């Protein structure tokens, strides 16, 4: 599944366009590497997203095509979530 679609489907980000913009700004990493919006993600991958003053790292558990709102949280497990100090 494409990274931008995954972030939207898993409800990590609200819109796919926001996911694409973050990837274009090199603020999304898959397995430690800067990722494009079109990067394919699969179960077991580690995704790190920097948005606002937050950094969220998750492990991909599943990549279904469609998922209900209540099941979206089952698509990933949070590894780390932290605030980035403001400069």
PDB file of N, CA, C and O in Angstrom:
ATOM      1  N   UNK A   1       0.846  -1.169   0.000  1.00  0.00           N
ATOM      2  CA  UNK A   1       0.000   0.000   0.000  1.00  0.00           C
ATOM      3  C   UNK A   1       0.899   1.241   0.000  1.00  0.00           C
ATOM      4  O   UNK A   1       1.934   1.265   0.665  1.00  0.00           O
ATOM      5  N   UNK A   2       0.503   2.248  -0.735  1.00  0.00           N
ATOM      6  CA  UNK A   2       1.260   3.504  -0.778  1.00  0.00           C
ATOM      7  C   UNK A   2       1.282   4.146   0.606  1.00  0.00           C
ATOM      8  O   UNK A   2       0.321   4.046   1.367  1.00  0.00           O
ATOM      9  N   UNK A   3       2.388   4.801   0.913  1.00  0.00           N
ATOM     10  CA  UNK A   3       2.569   5.435   2.215  1.00  0.00           C
ATOM     11  C   UNK A   3       1.493   6.474   2.503  1.00  0.00           C
ATOM     12  O   UNK A   3       0.922   6.476   3.594  1.00  0.00           O
ATOM     13  N   UNK A   4       1.202   7.362   1.543  1.00  0.00           N
ATOM     14  CA  UNK A   4       0.206   8.404   1.784  1.00  0.00           C
ATOM     15  C   UNK A   4      -1.174   7.809   2.048  1.00  0.00           C
ATOM     16  O   UNK A   4      -1.906   8.292   2.912  1.00  0.00           O
ATOM     17  N   UNK A   5      -1.526   6.774   1.314  1.00  0.00           N
ATOM     18  CA  UNK A   5      -2.825   6.113   1.530  1.00  0.00           C
ATOM     19  C   UNK A   5      -2.852   5.409   2.890  1.00  0.00           C
ATOM     20  O   UNK A   5      -3.866   5.441   3.586  1.00  0.00           O
ATOM     21  N   UNK A   6      -1.746   4.780   3.264  1.00  0.00           N
ATOM     22  CA  UNK A   6      -1.680   4.093   4.555  1.00  0.00           C
ATOM     23  C   UNK A   6      -1.886   5.075   5.710  1.00  0.00           C
ATOM     24  O   UNK A   6      -2.680   4.818   6.615  1.00  0.00           O
ATOM     25  N   UNK A   7      -1.166   6.207   5.674  1.00  0.00           N
ATOM     26  CA  UNK A   7      -1.276   7.188   6.762  1.00  0.00           C
ATOM     27  C   UNK A   7      -2.702   7.709   6.895  1.00  0.00           C
ATOM     28  O   UNK A   7      -3.158   7.979   8.006  1.00  0.00           O
ATOM     29  N   UNK A   8      -3.405   7.853   5.784  1.00  0.00           N
ATOM     30  CA  UNK A   8      -4.789   8.320   5.815  1.00  0.00           C
ATOM     31  C   UNK A   8      -5.722   7.208   6.283  1.00  0.00           C
ATOM     32  O   UNK A   8      -6.574   7.439   7.141  1.00  0.00           O
ATOM     33  N   UNK A   9      -5.571   6.003   5.730  1.00  0.00           N
ATOM     34  CA  UNK A   9      -6.446   4.879   6.083  1.00  0.00           C
ATOM     35  C   UNK A   9      -6.317   4.514   7.558  1.00  0.00           C
ATOM     36  O   UNK A   9      -7.310   4.192   8.211  1.00  0.00           O
ATOM     37  N   UNK A  10      -5.083   4.564   8.088  1.00  0.00           N
ATOM     38  CA  UNK A  10      -4.845   4.243   9.496  1.00  0.00           C
ATOM     39  C   UNK A  10      -5.241   5.398  10.411  1.00  0.00           C
ATOM     40  O   UNK A  10      -5.190   5.282  11.635  1.00  0.00           O
ATOM     41  N   UNK A  11      -5.632   6.503   9.804  1.00  0.00           N
ATOM     42  CA  UNK A  11      -6.055   7.711  10.520  1.00  0.00           C
ATOM     43  C   UNK A  11      -4.936   8.299  11.386  1.00  0.00           C
ATOM     44  O   UNK A  11      -5.185   8.873  12.446  1.00  0.00           O
ATOM     45  N   UNK A  12      -3.702   8.141  10.909  1.00  0.00           N
ATOM     46  CA  UNK A  12      -2.566   8.807  11.548  1.00  0.00           C
ATOM     47  C   UNK A  12      -2.595  10.268  11.132  1.00  0.00           C
ATOM     48  O   UNK A  12      -2.304  11.157  11.932  1.00  0.00           O
ATOM     49  N   UNK A  13      -2.948  10.510   9.870  1.00  0.00           N
ATOM     50  CA  UNK A  13      -3.165  11.865   9.351  1.00  0.00           C
ATOM     51  C   UNK A  13      -4.577  11.924   8.774  1.00  0.00           C
ATOM     52  O   UNK A  13      -5.119  10.909   8.337  1.00  0.00           O
ATOM     53  N   UNK A  14      -5.167  13.117   8.775  1.00  0.00           N
ATOM     54  CA  UNK A  14      -6.563  13.233   8.354  1.00  0.00           C
ATOM     55  C   UNK A  14      -6.769  13.164   6.852  1.00  0.00           C
ATOM     56  O   UNK A  14      -7.785  12.648   6.386  1.00  0.00           O
ATOM     57  N   UNK A  15      -5.801  13.687   6.083  1.00  0.00           N
ATOM     58  CA  UNK A  15      -5.974  13.724   4.634  1.00  0.00           C
ATOM     59  C   UNK A  15      -4.740  13.181   3.924  1.00  0.00           C
ATOM     60  O   UNK A  15      -3.612  13.324   4.396  1.00  0.00           O
ATOM     61  N   UNK A  16      -4.983  12.563   2.794  1.00  0.00           N
ATOM     62  CA  UNK A  16      -3.892  12.006   1.996  1.00  0.00           C
ATOM     63  C   UNK A  16      -2.994  13.116   1.446  1.00  0.00           C
ATOM     64  O   UNK A  16      -1.788  12.920   1.295  1.00  0.00           O
ATOM     65  N   UNK A  17      -3.570  14.267   1.149  1.00  0.00           N
ATOM     66  CA  UNK A  17      -2.764  15.380   0.637  1.00  0.00           C
ATOM     67  C   UNK A  17      -1.784  15.878   1.690  1.00  0.00           C
ATOM     68  O   UNK A  17      -0.675  16.296   1.357  1.00  0.00           O
ATOM     69  N   UNK A  18      -2.183  15.838   2.954  1.00  0.00           N
ATOM     70  CA  UNK A  18      -1.285  16.241   4.041  1.00  0.00           C
ATOM     71  C   UNK A  18      -0.125  15.248   4.117  1.00  0.00           C
ATOM     72  O   UNK A  18       1.023  15.652   4.305  1.00  0.00           O
ATOM     73  N   UNK A  19      -0.411  13.971   3.973  1.00  0.00           N
ATOM     74  CA  UNK A  19       0.633  12.946   3.986  1.00  0.00           C
ATOM     75  C   UNK A  19       1.611  13.185   2.839  1.00  0.00           C
ATOM     76  O   UNK A  19       2.823  13.060   3.017  1.00  0.00           O
ATOM     77  N   UNK A  20       1.085  13.527   1.666  1.00  0.00           N
ATOM     78  CA  UNK A  20       1.948  13.788   0.508  1.00  0.00           C
ATOM     79  C   UNK A  20       2.822  15.017   0.749  1.00  0.00           C
ATOM     80  O   UNK A  20       4.010  15.007   0.427  1.00  0.00           O
ATOM     81  N   UNK A  21       2.243  16.068   1.310  1.00  0.00           N
ATOM     82  CA  UNK A  21       3.014  17.285   1.592  1.00  0.00           C
ATOM     83  C   UNK A  21       4.140  17.018   2.586  1.00  0.00           C
ATOM     84  O   UNK A  21       5.257  17.500   2.402  1.00  0.00           O
ATOM     85  N   UNK A  22       3.852  16.253   3.634  1.00  0.00           N
ATOM     86  CA  UNK A  22       4.893  15.922   4.614  1.00  0.00           C
ATOM     87  C   UNK A  22       6.005  15.102   3.968  1.00  0.00           C
ATOM     88  O   UNK A  22       7.183  15.313   4.258  1.00  0.00           O
ATOM     89  N   UNK A  23       5.638  14.176   3.101  1.00  0.00           N
ATOM     90  CA  UNK A  23       6.652  13.365   2.408  1.00  0.00           C
ATOM     91  C   UNK A  23       7.488  14.254   1.483  1.00  0.00           C
ATOM     92  O   UNK A  23       8.704  14.084   1.393  1.00  0.00           O
ATOM     93  N   UNK A  24       6.850  15.186   0.805  1.00  0.00           N
ATOM     94  CA  UNK A  24       7.571  16.106  -0.084  1.00  0.00           C
ATOM     95  C   UNK A  24       8.549  16.983   0.695  1.00  0.00           C
ATOM     96  O   UNK A  24       9.573  17.404   0.157  1.00  0.00           O
ATOM     97  N   UNK A  25       8.234  17.258   1.963  1.00  0.00           N
ATOM     98  CA  UNK A  25       9.102  18.069   2.823  1.00  0.00           C
ATOM     99  C   UNK A  25      10.129  17.208   3.569  1.00  0.00           C
ATOM    100  O   UNK A  25      10.826  17.699   4.456  1.00  0.00           O
ATOM    101  N   UNK A  26      10.216  15.941   3.210  1.00  0.00           N
ATOM    102  CA  UNK A  26      11.141  14.979   3.829  1.00  0.00           C
ATOM    103  C   UNK A  26      10.929  14.872   5.336  1.00  0.00           C
ATOM    104  O   UNK A  26      11.886  14.870   6.111  1.00  0.00           O
ATOM    105  N   UNK A  27       9.661  14.783   5.741  1.00  0.00           N
ATOM    106  CA  UNK A  27       9.327  14.659   7.158  1.00  0.00           C
ATOM    107  C   UNK A  27       8.697  13.313   7.485  1.00  0.00           C
ATOM    108  O   UNK A  27       8.129  13.128   8.561  1.00  0.00           O
ATOM    109  N   UNK A  28       8.806  12.351   6.524  1.00  0.00           N
ATOM    110  CA  UNK A  28       8.294  11.001   6.740  1.00  0.00           C
ATOM    111  C   UNK A  28       9.404  10.015   6.404  1.00  0.00           C
ATOM    112  O   UNK A  28      10.053  10.124   5.364  1.00  0.00           O
ATOM    113  N   UNK A  29       9.616   9.049   7.299  1.00  0.00           N
ATOM    114  CA  UNK A  29      10.673   8.052   7.125  1.00  0.00           C
ATOM    115  C   UNK A  29      10.068   6.657   7.212  1.00  0.00           C
ATOM    116  O   UNK A  29       9.186   6.399   8.030  1.00  0.00           O
ATOM    117  N   UNK A  30      10.552   5.767   6.362  1.00  0.00           N
ATOM    118  CA  UNK A  30      10.165   4.357   6.434  1.00  0.00           C
ATOM    119  C   UNK A  30      11.448   3.561   6.637  1.00  0.00           C
ATOM    120  O   UNK A  30      12.365   3.619   5.819  1.00  0.00           O
ATOM    121  N   UNK A  31      11.498   2.829   7.722  1.00  0.00           N
ATOM    122  CA  UNK A  31      12.677   2.031   8.086  1.00  0.00           C
ATOM    123  C   UNK A  31      13.950   2.879   8.096  1.00  0.00           C
ATOM    124  O   UNK A  31      15.004   2.438   7.638  1.00  0.00           O
ATOM    125  N   UNK A  32      13.838   4.108   8.627  1.00  0.00           N
ATOM    126  CA  UNK A  32      14.999   4.975   8.796  1.00  0.00           C
ATOM    127  C   UNK A  32      15.403   5.771   7.570  1.00  0.00           C
ATOM    128  O   UNK A  32      16.364   6.538   7.633  1.00  0.00           O
ATOM    129  N   UNK A  33      14.704   5.614   6.463  1.00  0.00           N
ATOM    130  CA  UNK A  33      15.039   6.348   5.236  1.00  0.00           C
ATOM    131  C   UNK A  33      13.932   7.323   4.878  1.00  0.00           C
ATOM    132  O   UNK A  33      12.751   7.042   5.083  1.00  0.00           O
ATOM    133  N   UNK A  34      14.326   8.481   4.338  1.00  0.00           N
ATOM    134  CA  UNK A  34      13.340   9.456   3.872  1.00  0.00           C
ATOM    135  C   UNK A  34      12.470   8.774   2.828  1.00  0.00           C
ATOM    136  O   UNK A  34      12.977   8.097   1.933  1.00  0.00           O
ATOM    137  N   UNK A  35      11.154   8.955   2.946  1.00  0.00           N
ATOM    138  CA  UNK A  35      10.223   8.248   2.061  1.00  0.00           C
ATOM    139  C   UNK A  35       9.410   9.220   1.217  1.00  0.00           C
ATOM    140  O   UNK A  35       9.102  10.332   1.646  1.00  0.00           O
ATOM    141  N   UNK A  36       9.074   8.783   0.022  1.00  0.00           N
ATOM    142  CA  UNK A  36       8.171   9.529  -0.852  1.00  0.00           C
ATOM    143  C   UNK A  36       6.754   9.069  -0.551  1.00  0.00           C
ATOM    144  O   UNK A  36       6.552   8.030   0.078  1.00  0.00           O
ATOM    145  N   UNK A  37       5.771   9.847  -1.001  1.00  0.00           N
ATOM    146  CA  UNK A  37       4.373   9.484  -0.792  1.00  0.00           C
ATOM    147  C   UNK A  37       4.043   8.152  -1.455  1.00  0.00           C
ATOM    148  O   UNK A  37       3.152   7.436  -0.999  1.00  0.00           O
ATOM    149  N   UNK A  38       4.754   7.815  -2.526  1.00  0.00           N
ATOM    150  CA  UNK A  38       4.471   6.590  -3.276  1.00  0.00           C
ATOM    151  C   UNK A  38       5.203   5.362  -2.736  1.00  0.00           C
ATOM    152  O   UNK A  38       5.035   4.266  -3.271  1.00  0.00           O
ATOM    153  N   UNK A  39       6.013   5.524  -1.686  1.00  0.00           N
ATOM    154  CA  UNK A  39       6.740   4.393  -1.106  1.00  0.00           C
ATOM    155  C   UNK A  39       5.756   3.325  -0.629  1.00  0.00           C
ATOM    156  O   UNK A  39       4.769   3.630   0.040  1.00  0.00           O
ATOM    157  N   UNK A  40       6.037   2.077  -0.979  1.00  0.00           N
ATOM    158  CA  UNK A  40       5.171   0.977  -0.556  1.00  0.00           C
ATOM    159  C   UNK A  40       5.509   0.597   0.887  1.00  0.00           C
ATOM    160  O   UNK A  40       6.677   0.426   1.236  1.00  0.00           O
ATOM    161  N   UNK A  41       4.468   0.468   1.722  1.00  0.00           N
ATOM    162  CA  UNK A  41       4.672  -0.004   3.092  1.00  0.00           C
ATOM    163  C   UNK A  41       4.024  -1.372   3.239  1.00  0.00           C
ATOM    164  O   UNK A  41       3.016  -1.672   2.598  1.00  0.00           O
ATOM    165  N   UNK A  42       4.617  -2.193   4.090  1.00  0.00           N
ATOM    166  CA  UNK A  42       4.105  -3.537   4.319  1.00  0.00           C
ATOM    167  C   UNK A  42       4.195  -3.850   5.811  1.00  0.00           C
ATOM    168  O   UNK A  42       4.918  -3.164   6.533  1.00  0.00           O
ATOM    169  N   UNK A  43       3.489  -4.854   6.282  1.00  0.00           N
ATOM    170  CA  UNK A  43       3.570  -5.201   7.700  1.00  0.00           C
ATOM    171  C   UNK A  43       5.019  -5.424   8.133  1.00  0.00           C
ATOM    172  O   UNK A  43       5.804  -6.067   7.436  1.00  0.00           O
ATOM    173  N   UNK A  44       5.348  -4.877   9.301  1.00  0.00           N
ATOM    174  CA  UNK A  44       6.699  -4.979   9.836  1.00  0.00           C
ATOM    175  C   UNK A  44       7.522  -3.718   9.623  1.00  0.00           C
ATOM    176  O   UNK A  44       8.526  -3.516  10.305  1.00  0.00           O
ATOM    177  N   UNK A  45       7.112  -2.862   8.682  1.00  0.00           N
ATOM    178  CA  UNK A  45       7.838  -1.615   8.440  1.00  0.00           C
ATOM    179  C   UNK A  45       7.659  -0.656   9.614  1.00  0.00           C
ATOM    180  O   UNK A  45       6.643  -0.682  10.307  1.00  0.00           O
ATOM    181  N   UNK A  46       8.660   0.182   9.819  1.00  0.00           N
ATOM    182  CA  UNK A  46       8.620   1.209  10.852  1.00  0.00           C
ATOM    183  C   UNK A  46       8.483   2.566  10.167  1.00  0.00           C
ATOM    184  O   UNK A  46       9.300   2.918   9.316  1.00  0.00           O
ATOM    185  N   UNK A  47       7.465   3.318  10.532  1.00  0.00           N
ATOM    186  CA  UNK A  47       7.178   4.617   9.908  1.00  0.00           C
ATOM    187  C   UNK A  47       7.313   5.711  10.962  1.00  0.00           C
ATOM    188  O   UNK A  47       6.724   5.624  12.039  1.00  0.00           O
ATOM    189  N   UNK A  48       8.100   6.750  10.636  1.00  0.00           N
ATOM    190  CA  UNK A  48       8.274   7.894  11.543  1.00  0.00           C
ATOM    191  C   UNK A  48       7.764   9.135  10.822  1.00  0.00           C
ATOM    192  O   UNK A  48       8.169   9.419   9.695  1.00  0.00           O
ATOM    193  N   UNK A  49       6.873   9.871  11.480  1.00  0.00           N
ATOM    194  CA  UNK A  49       6.266  11.066  10.908  1.00  0.00           C
ATOM    195  C   UNK A  49       6.557  12.250  11.824  1.00  0.00           C
ATOM    196  O   UNK A  49       6.323  12.182  13.030  1.00  0.00           O
ATOM    197  N   UNK A  50       7.067  13.332  11.244  1.00  0.00           N
ATOM    198  CA  UNK A  50       7.312  14.575  11.980  1.00  0.00           C
ATOM    199  C   UNK A  50       6.265  15.579  11.528  1.00  0.00           C
ATOM    200  O   UNK A  50       6.253  15.987  10.367  1.00  0.00           O
ATOM    201  N   UNK A  51       5.382  15.982  12.444  1.00  0.00           N
ATOM    202  CA  UNK A  51       4.372  16.971  12.074  1.00  0.00           C
ATOM    203  C   UNK A  51       4.122  17.897  13.245  1.00  0.00           C
ATOM    204  O   UNK A  51       3.977  17.473  14.391  1.00  0.00           O
ATOM    205  N   UNK A  52       4.078  19.184  12.915  1.00  0.00           N
ATOM    206  CA  UNK A  52       3.954  20.181  13.970  1.00  0.00           C
ATOM    207  C   UNK A  52       5.143  20.054  14.894  1.00  0.00           C
ATOM    208  O   UNK A  52       6.286  20.035  14.437  1.00  0.00           O
ATOM    209  N   UNK A  53       4.894  19.969  16.173  1.00  0.00           N
ATOM    210  CA  UNK A  53       5.959  19.789  17.157  1.00  0.00           C
ATOM    211  C   UNK A  53       5.913  18.384  17.748  1.00  0.00           C
ATOM    212  O   UNK A  53       6.256  18.167  18.910  1.00  0.00           O
ATOM    213  N   UNK A  54       5.473  17.419  16.903  1.00  0.00           N
ATOM    214  CA  UNK A  54       5.378  16.033  17.361  1.00  0.00           C
ATOM    215  C   UNK A  54       6.165  15.111  16.438  1.00  0.00           C
ATOM    216  O   UNK A  54       6.327  15.377  15.247  1.00  0.00           O
ATOM    217  N   UNK A  55       6.640  14.039  17.015  1.00  0.00           N
ATOM    218  CA  UNK A  55       7.286  12.971  16.248  1.00  0.00           C
ATOM    219  C   UNK A  55       6.611  11.670  16.654  1.00  0.00           C
ATOM    220  O   UNK A  55       6.580  11.321  17.835  1.00  0.00           O
ATOM    221  N   UNK A  56       6.080  10.964  15.688  1.00  0.00           N
ATOM    222  CA  UNK A  56       5.364   9.720  15.945  1.00  0.00           C
ATOM    223  C   UNK A  56       6.034   8.591  15.180  1.00  0.00           C
ATOM    224  O   UNK A  56       6.230   8.683  13.969  1.00  0.00           O
ATOM    225  N   UNK A  57       6.386   7.525  15.892  1.00  0.00           N
ATOM    226  CA  UNK A  57       6.977   6.349  15.262  1.00  0.00           C
ATOM    227  C   UNK A  57       6.041   5.171  15.498  1.00  0.00           C
ATOM    228  O   UNK A  57       5.685   4.868  16.637  1.00  0.00           O
ATOM    229  N   UNK A  58       5.645   4.505  14.408  1.00  0.00           N
ATOM    230  CA  UNK A  58       4.724   3.370  14.498  1.00  0.00           C
ATOM    231  C   UNK A  58       5.279   2.183  13.721  1.00  0.00           C
ATOM    232  O   UNK A  58       6.100   2.342  12.817  1.00  0.00           O
ATOM    233  N   UNK A  59       4.819   0.991  14.089  1.00  0.00           N
ATOM    234  CA  UNK A  59       5.134  -0.227  13.343  1.00  0.00           C
ATOM    235  C   UNK A  59       3.861  -0.639  12.604  1.00  0.00           C
ATOM    236  O   UNK A  59       2.789  -0.727  13.202  1.00  0.00           O
ATOM    237  N   UNK A  60       3.988  -0.887  11.308  1.00  0.00           N
ATOM    238  CA  UNK A  60       2.852  -1.300  10.483  1.00  0.00           C
ATOM    239  C   UNK A  60       2.501  -2.744  10.831  1.00  0.00           C
ATOM    240  O   UNK A  60       3.359  -3.625  10.783  1.00  0.00           O
ATOM    241  N   UNK A  61       1.241  -2.982  11.181  1.00  0.00           N
ATOM    242  CA  UNK A  61       0.791  -4.336  11.510  1.00  0.00           C
ATOM    243  C   UNK A  61       0.020  -4.973  10.363  1.00  0.00           C
ATOM    244  O   UNK A  61       0.133  -6.175  10.125  1.00  0.00           O
ATOM    245  N   UNK A  62      -0.771  -4.162   9.646  1.00  0.00           N
ATOM    246  CA  UNK A  62      -1.544  -4.670   8.522  1.00  0.00           C
ATOM    247  C   UNK A  62      -1.847  -3.540   7.551  1.00  0.00           C
ATOM    248  O   UNK A  62      -1.802  -2.365   7.918  1.00  0.00           O
ATOM    249  N   UNK A  63      -2.159  -3.904   6.298  1.00  0.00           N
ATOM    250  CA  UNK A  63      -2.430  -2.898   5.272  1.00  0.00           C
ATOM    251  C   UNK A  63      -3.686  -3.257   4.471  1.00  0.00           C
ATOM    252  O   UNK A  63      -3.595  -3.510   3.270  1.00  0.00           O
ATOM    253  N   UNK A  64      -4.851  -3.283   5.117  1.00  0.00           N
ATOM    254  CA  UNK A  64      -6.078  -3.590   4.374  1.00  0.00           C
ATOM    255  C   UNK A  64      -6.476  -2.425   3.462  1.00  0.00           C
ATOM    256  O   UNK A  64      -6.127  -1.275   3.727  1.00  0.00           O
ATOM    257  N   UNK A  65      -7.199  -2.728   2.398  1.00  0.00           N
ATOM    258  CA  UNK A  65      -7.618  -1.687   1.449  1.00  0.00           C
ATOM    259  C   UNK A  65      -8.586  -0.697   2.096  1.00  0.00           C
ATOM    260  O   UNK A  65      -8.472   0.513   1.903  1.00  0.00           O
ATOM    261  N   UNK A  66      -9.530  -1.221   2.860  1.00  0.00           N
ATOM    262  CA  UNK A  66     -10.493  -0.376   3.558  1.00  0.00           C
ATOM    263  C   UNK A  66     -10.608  -0.863   4.992  1.00  0.00           C
ATOM    264  O   UNK A  66     -10.430  -2.045   5.286  1.00  0.00           O
ATOM    265  N   UNK A  67     -10.912   0.079   5.877  1.00  0.00           N
ATOM    266  CA  UNK A  67     -11.027  -0.284   7.281  1.00  0.00           C
ATOM    267  C   UNK A  67     -12.028   0.658   7.945  1.00  0.00           C
ATOM    268  O   UNK A  67     -12.119   1.832   7.584  1.00  0.00           O
ATOM    269  N   UNK A  68     -12.772   0.139   8.911  1.00  0.00           N
ATOM    270  CA  UNK A  68     -13.714   0.992   9.629  1.00  0.00           C
ATOM    271  C   UNK A  68     -12.947   1.882  10.597  1.00  0.00           C
ATOM    272  O   UNK A  68     -11.801   1.605  10.951  1.00  0.00           O
ATOM    273  N   UNK A  69     -13.594   2.933  11.007  1.00  0.00           N
ATOM    274  CA  UNK A  69     -12.944   3.889  11.917  1.00  0.00           C
ATOM    275  C   UNK A  69     -12.475   3.205  13.197  1.00  0.00           C
ATOM    276  O   UNK A  69     -11.393   3.503  13.703  1.00  0.00           O
ATOM    277  N   UNK A  70     -13.283   2.294  13.717  1.00  0.00           N
ATOM    278  CA  UNK A  70     -12.933   1.619  14.976  1.00  0.00           C
ATOM    279  C   UNK A  70     -11.770   0.633  14.805  1.00  0.00           C
ATOM    280  O   UNK A  70     -11.053   0.355  15.766  1.00  0.00           O
ATOM    281  N   UNK A  71     -11.580   0.108  13.599  1.00  0.00           N
ATOM    282  CA  UNK A  71     -10.501  -0.858  13.365  1.00  0.00           C
ATOM    283  C   UNK A  71      -9.209  -0.213  12.879  1.00  0.00           C
ATOM    284  O   UNK A  71      -8.202  -0.904  12.726  1.00  0.00           O
ATOM    285  N   UNK A  72      -9.213   1.091  12.633  1.00  0.00           N
ATOM    286  CA  UNK A  72      -8.025   1.777  12.115  1.00  0.00           C
ATOM    287  C   UNK A  72      -6.844   1.653  13.079  1.00  0.00           C
ATOM    288  O   UNK A  72      -5.698   1.536  12.644  1.00  0.00           O
ATOM    289  N   UNK A  73      -7.115   1.678  14.364  1.00  0.00           N
ATOM    290  CA  UNK A  73      -6.043   1.593  15.365  1.00  0.00           C
ATOM    291  C   UNK A  73      -5.362   0.229  15.352  1.00  0.00           C
ATOM    292  O   UNK A  73      -4.267   0.090  15.897  1.00  0.00           O
ATOM    293  N   UNK A  74      -5.981  -0.781  14.743  1.00  0.00           N
ATOM    294  CA  UNK A  74      -5.388  -2.118  14.678  1.00  0.00           C
ATOM    295  C   UNK A  74      -4.369  -2.232  13.541  1.00  0.00           C
ATOM    296  O   UNK A  74      -3.701  -3.258  13.413  1.00  0.00           O
ATOM    297  N   UNK A  75      -4.243  -1.188  12.716  1.00  0.00           N
ATOM    298  CA  UNK A  75      -3.327  -1.212  11.575  1.00  0.00           C
ATOM    299  C   UNK A  75      -1.884  -0.926  11.977  1.00  0.00           C
ATOM    300  O   UNK A  75      -0.960  -1.183  11.204  1.00  0.00           O
ATOM    301  N   UNK A  76      -1.684  -0.390  13.195  1.00  0.00           N
ATOM    302  CA  UNK A  76      -0.327  -0.031  13.613  1.00  0.00           C
ATOM    303  C   UNK A  76      -0.199  -0.121  15.117  1.00  0.00           C
ATOM    304  O   UNK A  76      -1.193  -0.159  15.842  1.00  0.00           O
ATOM    305  N   UNK A  77       1.052  -0.155  15.576  1.00  0.00           N
ATOM    306  CA  UNK A  77       1.326  -0.077  17.010  1.00  0.00           C
ATOM    307  C   UNK A  77       2.289   1.086  17.202  1.00  0.00           C
ATOM    308  O   UNK A  77       3.263   1.217  16.462  1.00  0.00           O
ATOM    309  N   UNK A  78       2.022   1.922  18.184  1.00  0.00           N
ATOM    310  CA  UNK A  78       2.866   3.077  18.460  1.00  0.00           C
ATOM    311  C   UNK A  78       4.132   2.606  19.167  1.00  0.00           C
ATOM    312  O   UNK A  78       4.071   1.950  20.207  1.00  0.00           O
ATOM    313  N   UNK A  79       5.266   2.947  18.592  1.00  0.00           N
ATOM    314  CA  UNK A  79       6.557   2.612  19.192  1.00  0.00           C
ATOM    315  C   UNK A  79       7.010   3.758  20.079  1.00  0.00           C
ATOM    316  O   UNK A  79       7.456   3.550  21.207  1.00  0.00           O
ATOM    317  N   UNK A  80       6.888   4.980  19.552  1.00  0.00           N
ATOM    318  CA  UNK A  80       7.323   6.153  20.310  1.00  0.00           C
ATOM    319  C   UNK A  80       6.549   7.373  19.836  1.00  0.00           C
ATOM    320  O   UNK A  80       6.275   7.535  18.647  1.00  0.00           O
ATOM    321  N   UNK A  81       6.206   8.220  20.788  1.00  0.00           N
ATOM    322  CA  UNK A  81       5.556   9.492  20.469  1.00  0.00           C
ATOM    323  C   UNK A  81       6.186  10.536  21.389  1.00  0.00           C
ATOM    324  O   UNK A  81       6.177  10.388  22.611  1.00  0.00           O
ATOM    325  N   UNK A  82       6.730  11.588  20.788  1.00  0.00           N
ATOM    326  CA  UNK A  82       7.359  12.605  21.622  1.00  0.00           C
ATOM    327  C   UNK A  82       7.153  13.982  21.018  1.00  0.00           C
ATOM    328  O   UNK A  82       6.892  14.133  19.825  1.00  0.00           O
ATOM    329  N   UNK A  83       7.280  14.981  21.881  1.00  0.00           N
ATOM    330  CA  UNK A  83       7.204  16.358  21.445  1.00  0.00           C
ATOM    331  C   UNK A  83       8.599  16.831  21.053  1.00  0.00           C
ATOM    332  O   UNK A  83       9.589  16.470  21.689  1.00  0.00           O
ATOM    333  N   UNK A  84       8.668  17.632  20.015  1.00  0.00           N
ATOM    334  CA  UNK A  84       9.938  18.226  19.574  1.00  0.00           C
ATOM    335  C   UNK A  84      10.033  19.604  20.195  1.00  0.00           C
ATOM    336  O   UNK A  84       9.115  20.409  20.039  1.00  0.00           O
ATOM    337  N   UNK A  85      11.121  19.900  20.899  1.00  0.00           N
ATOM    338  CA  UNK A  85      11.241  21.215  21.546  1.00  0.00           C
ATOM    339  C   UNK A  85      11.188  22.353  20.518  1.00  0.00           C
ATOM    340  O   UNK A  85      11.792  22.272  19.449  1.00  0.00           O
ATOM    341  N   UNK A  86      10.452  23.411  20.869  1.00  0.00           N
ATOM    342  CA  UNK A  86      10.372  24.576  19.995  1.00  0.00           C
ATOM    343  C   UNK A  86      11.645  25.388  20.121  1.00  0.00           C
ATOM    344  O   UNK A  86      12.225  25.522  21.199  1.00  0.00           O
ATOM    345  N   UNK A  87      12.064  25.927  18.980  1.00  0.00           N
ATOM    346  CA  UNK A  87      13.315  26.708  18.971  1.00  0.00           C
ATOM    347  C   UNK A  87      13.009  28.171  19.098  1.00  0.00           C
ATOM    348  O   UNK A  87      13.924  28.994  19.111  1.00  0.00           O
TER     349      UNK A  87
END
